[in-house]
C-alpha cells in the first residue's frame, strides 16, 4: 500500500516581514505618485498605459547613466510597473510565501490575475530590465503574463 505524501506546512512570514509588507502597501500610492511626478519634471509622462512602459525604459536608462542608485530605482520603478500591471492585467499585491526555494519567496508579487498559480514580480522584471537595458523588455514581460489573464 502506497503512503500518502503529506503536504508541506505553509510557510509563514515573520510578524516583522508581514508588517514591512503592509507598510509597503500603505506607502504604494504616495511612492508611485512621487515617482510619476519626478518623471514628469524630467518631461516623461507615466500614465499607467502600456505605451508608458516604452517611455519608462529610456527614462530609467537615463537615470542609471546619471548615477542613480540601481536598487532604489528598481524599487521605485517596480512599484510603478506593478501598479501598471494591476490596472492593465489585473490581480492584487501579496507577499509571496510559496516554498523558500521559490524564485519570488518573500517578495512583493501580483497574483490572482490568472487561473494558473503564477505571479508577476515587478521588482524582478524591473531589475532584469535595469541589468540588461534591452528595449521592449517591460512590455514583453506584460505580454507573457497577459495571455494567462482571466477573461
N, C-alpha and C positions, 0 to 999 in steps of 0.2 A: 504494500500500500504506500503510495506517494505521500510525502508530508507536504502540507501547505506551507508556502513561504509566507512569512509574516511581512506585512508592510512595514517599511521603516517608520519610526516615530517621526512626526512632523518636526521640522527644525524651527525653533523659535528664536527670535531676536532677543537680545537683552533689553531690559527696560530703557537703557540709555540709547540703544540703537533705534528703538521704536520712537522715543522722544525726539531724537535727531531727525528721523524721517518726518514726523509730524511737523517739526519746525520747518523742514524743507518745503513741505506742502503749504504751510501758513505763509511763508515768505515768497511763494511762487509768483503771485500776481505782481507784487512790488518789484521783485527781481527781474521779471520779464519786461515790465513797463520801463524800468531803468535801462535795460539793455536796448530796447527799441528806441528810447529817447537818445541814447548815446549814438546809436547808428544813424538816427535822423539828423543829429547835429553834424554827422560826417557826410550827409547827403544820401543816405541809404534808407530806403523805405522797406520796413518789415511789417507786413500786414496779415500774417498767418496764411498766406496763399501758397500754392505750390510754386508759383513764379518767384515768390520771395526767397525761396531756397537758392535760386540761381543768383540773386543779388547778395545773399548772405555769404556764399563761398568766397568771392573776391574780397568782401569786407573782412572776413576772417583772415585771409591771406595777408592783407594789408596790415592788420593788427599784429600778426606774427612778425612780419617784416619790420614793423616799428618797435619790436621788442616786448610785446605783450607777454605776460606770463601764460604759458600754454595751458596749465591746469585750471587757472582761473577762467581763461577764455573758454575752455571746454565746458566748465560748469555753467557759465553764463549762457553760452550759445546752446548748450544741451537743454537747458530749460526752454528756450525759445523753440528749438527743434521738437521737443516733446509736446509742448502746447500746440504747435502747428500740427503735429501728427494726430493729437486728440481731436482737433477741430476738423481735420480732413478725413481721417480714417475711423476714429472713434477710440473707445477704451477709457481706462482710468489708471491713475498712478497707483502703484503699490510697491512695497519693498519686497523684492524677490527673495523668497525663503524656500526655494527648492533646495535640494541637497547641496552640501558645502562644495562639492566638486563642480557644480553647475557654473557656467561662464558668468552669469549675472548675479550670482549669490550675494545677497545683501546690498544690491544696487537698486536705485530707483528705476522701475520699468513701467511700461504701459501694457496692460493686459485687458482681456475682456472684449477685444475687437474681433476676435476670431473664435470659431467653434473648436479650433485646434488649440492645444495647450502651448501656445507660443507667446512671446513677449517682444516688444520693441524697446530697446535700451538706448535712449537718446544720448547719454554720455558716451557710450561705446561707439555709436555711429558718428558722433561729432569728433570724438577722439581719433577715430580712423581717418576722418577727413583731414584733421589737423596734422596727422602723421604723413599722409600720402599727398595731400593737396591736389587730388585728381578732380577736375571739373565734372559736375554731374553726380558725384557720389551720394549726396544727400537725397536727391530725387530718386536715384536708383534704389536706395535703401527703403524709401517710402513705397515705391512700386513693388518691391519684393514682398512687402507685408500687405499691401492693399489688395493683392489677389486673394488673400485669406480672409478678407473683411466679411463680417456677417452682413448679408444683404437684407 
